[in-house]
Amino acid sequence: MNKLGQNLDPKSLEALKQVVQQGSFERAAQVLSVSQSAISQRIKQLEHKLGQSLLVRNPQPSPTTAGKALLKYALQLEQLQHSLLAELYPQAHNQWTRVAIGINADTLATWLPEALAHWCEQQQVLLELKVDDQDQTHKMIQRGEVVGCISAMADMGPGCNTQVLGSHQYICIASPDFYRRYFPTTDLAEGFAQAPFIRFNRKDNLQHQYLQQCYGLNGDDLPQHYIPAADSFIQWVRMGMGWGLVPRVQAQPYLDDGSLLSLRPEQPQDVVLYWHQWGIRSELIASLLSTIKGCLVS
């Protein structure tokens, strides 16, 4: 029999999924209440059956190309099983179901929690949010870590369904004191050429794009802070440590009370966000998309 046609052991699939999601064999073993050796053995059996390596084990376990395909299958199977049970036992009090999605930090800090709170209760979902820059979250779905993701990337290629959610309007902000120090004249380009700016992490290129598009400046040549948390990011701006781009909805209260200024109110930066999910029909994920679509605050 063709090896791909053989039945795959659900326990081995779950072991693989947990190792990748938890980031270690030890934590996967704790989650599944088995020994580390049992986890290792299940994955080895799966690799032997498929004739392919599924994990790169050092320094942190990560899926190979074959492992990513198998993880995608495992996540889809999980959603199908949830839909089947809901259809077979519509009146039953279902157990909690864990759903992992990839999101960007600004989405987490603004509209998403409120949008999903009622949905989680209604669907009995335990939500696992995995956070990265909006230009990087698509890698989570490619690795098989999440069932879907919110991303600034427009196209994920074959096999993945994409829906436009809306856009975040980002504005360039600074504290009044910072503005007086670095922008003493009306020539904003001169100020941007020397003023420090704030970046979420080294994968965040939003400020770089703004500098290049508006002033022809290379952000790598300028001083910059790395503040990888949305609330701390805007706090750092308020403290006069640098300028940064933040969603208008997040900055508006501080603009209203005068603790922040918009450096170029006539030139916001719009970031379109998309929802990506693997092409599987699942009532649970369909209801998730229905809940978040249109909730994005521009």
N, C-alpha and C positions, 0 to 999 in steps of 0.2 A: 504493500500500500504506500502511496505517496505520503511522505512525512507530514506535509501540510494538511493532509486529509485526516490525520489522526486527531482524536479528541484531545483538547488541551485541558490539563488539570486546573480547575478553578483555584485551588489553594496555591498552586505555583504562580498563576497569573496575579493573584492578590499579593503574593510575596514580592514579585517584581514591582508591582505598582507601589507598594508601601516603601520599598527600598529607595525608589526614585523620589517619591513624594516626601519622605522623611529625611532623605539625604544621608542615610547610613543604615547598615545592617542591624546595628544595635537598636536604634529607635524603631525600626520596622519590626524587630522581634518583640519589643515591648508592646507595640500597638496590637500585634496579633497574638500576644501571650504565648509565644513559643521561644525556643532557644535560637541563638544566632546560627548555630550549626544547622538547625532545621530550615531556616530561611535560605542559607547558602545551598543546602542540598536540594531544595525545591527548585531553585533557579538553575542549578547545574543540570537537574533532570530535564527541565524545560529546554535548556540549551542543547542537551544531548538529543532530545526528541526532534528539535528543529534543525540541528546540525549547524547552528550559528551562535556566535557570541552575542549576548543580549546586553551586557553591561561592560563599561570601562570602569574598573574597580578603584582606581587611584587617580588623584588623591581623594576625591569624593565620587561615589557611584553616579554614573551618568549613562543613559541609554545609548547603545549603538543605533545605527540605522534600522536594523532588524528589531531592536528593543523598542524604538519609537513606534514602529508599526504595530507591535504587539500591545504597547500601552494604549494606543489609540483604540485598538480592538477591545481591550479590557474596559475602557471608559464607556465605549458605546454599548457594550454588553450590559454593563451596570445600569445604564439608562433604560435599555430595553426591558430588563428585568423589573425595574421600578414601574414602567408603564404597564407591563403585563399584570403585575400584582394589583395595580390600581384598577385595571379593567376587570379582573377576575373577582376582586373583593371591594367593590366601590363603597360599601357601607362600613368596611372594617377600619379600625383605627390603626393606620399604618405606622410602622416604626420610622424613626428619624432617618433621613437619607442625607448623606454628605455630598455636597456639590462644590467643586473647586473651580474658580474662575480667575483669570489673570486680569489685573486692572492697573491703571496708573495712579500715582499718589494723589494728584489733584482731583481725580474722580472720587477717591475715597474721602478726601477732605471736604467735598462739597455736596453733591447730589445723590450719590449712590446709596449710602446707608438708609436714608429715609425712603428711597424708592423700593428697597428690597425687604425692609423690616416686616411689613404685612405679608408679603409673598412667602417669606421663610416660615412664618407661623401657619399660614394657610396650607402650604405644601409640606409642612413638617420637614423642612430642610435645615441641616446644619451647614452653614456657609463657611467655606475656606477661601479667603481672599489672598491672592499672591500678588505682591506689588512690585512693579518695576517702572522704568520710564516708558512713556506711551509709544516710543519707537522700538521698544524691546519686548513688550508683553507677548507679541506673536510667537516668540521663541518658546514660550511655555507650552503653547498648543502644539507646536512642532515636536517638542520633546515628549508629548503625551502626558503632561503634568496636570492639565486642566481640560474641562469639557468645552470651554469657550473663553474668549478674551476680548477686552476692549483695547483697541489699538489705533494708532495714527496711520498704520500701514493699510493702504487701500485694497491690496490684492494678496491673497495667500496662496494662490495657485489651485490646481485641480484637487477636487475632493473636499474642499472647504467652502462652506456657505458664508457669504458676507452681506451684512446689512449696514446701511448708513444710520448712525444714531443721531447725529447732530454735530454741533461744534462748540468748543470752548473759546470764548474771546479773551485773549490774554492782553494785558496792558503793561506798559513799562512804568514801574513805580520806584520811588525813592523817598526818603524822609526829607523834610524841609531843610534840616541842617546839612545833610549830605548834598542836597541840591545847591545850597549856597557855597559849599566848599569846592565842588567840582564843576559847577556850571555857572560861573560868575557872569558870563556873557550870554548873548542870545545864540552864539555858535555852539549848538549842541554837539556837533561832530567833534569839536575840540575837547569837550568834556568827556565824551564817551571814549576817546582815544587814550585817556589816562585813568578814568575812574574804575575802581574795582567793581566786579559784579558777582552775583551769587548764582550758583549752579546746583541743581539737585544732586547729581553725581557725575562721574566722568562720561556717562553715556547720554547725558542730557545735552542736546545740541540746540535747544530752542533759543537761548541767548546768542549763541554763535550765529545762527541763521539770521536773527534780527540785526546784529551788528554788520553782517555781510550784506544783507539786502538793503539796509537803510543808509549805511555809511561806508561800505566797502572795507570794513575793518576785519582783521583776523582775531577772533576771540582768544586763540592760543597765545597771542602776544601780550595779552592784558592780564592784570592781577585778578584772581577769582577765588571765592570761597566755595566750599562744598558743604551743603546743608541738606542731608537726605531725608527730610521730613517736611511736609507741606506747612504745618503750623509753625515750626521753627524757622522755616525759610522766610515766611513773611515777618516773623518776629525779628529776624536778623536785619531785614530791610528797615523795619521801624526803628531799630537801634542805630541806624545810620552807618551800617557796615558795608553797604553796597547797594547797587540797583539790581532789579530783577524783573522777570516777566511772571505774572501770576494771573489766574482767572479773575475777570472783572468782578464776578459775584463774590469772590473771597476778599477782594481788596475794597469793595464799595463802602463798608462801614468805616474803614480808616480814611478813605477819601472824604467821606461826609464829615468826620470829626476833625479833619485837618492834620492828622498825624502822618499821612502819606500824601504824596503828590503824584499825579500822572505826568510823566515827562513829555510824552507825545500823545495827548488824548485823541488827536485826529488820525493816529496811525496804529490801531490795535493789530494784534497778530492772531488770526483765526486758525485754530487747529481742529480739523475735522476728525471725528472719532468714529470708528467702525466696530461692529460686533462680528467676530469670526467664530464659527463652530464647525465641527466635522459634519459632513453631509448625512446625518442620521435623523430619522423621524422619531422624536421623543416628545410626548406631551408635556413632560416636566420642563425640558429645555425650551420648548415652544412657549410655555407660559412665562418662563424667565425672560425670554426676549420680548414678549408682549409687555411685560412689566417695565422693563428698562427703556424700551424704545419710546422716544418722545419725552422722556423725563429729563434729558440732558439740559442743563441750564446754560444757555448761550451768554 
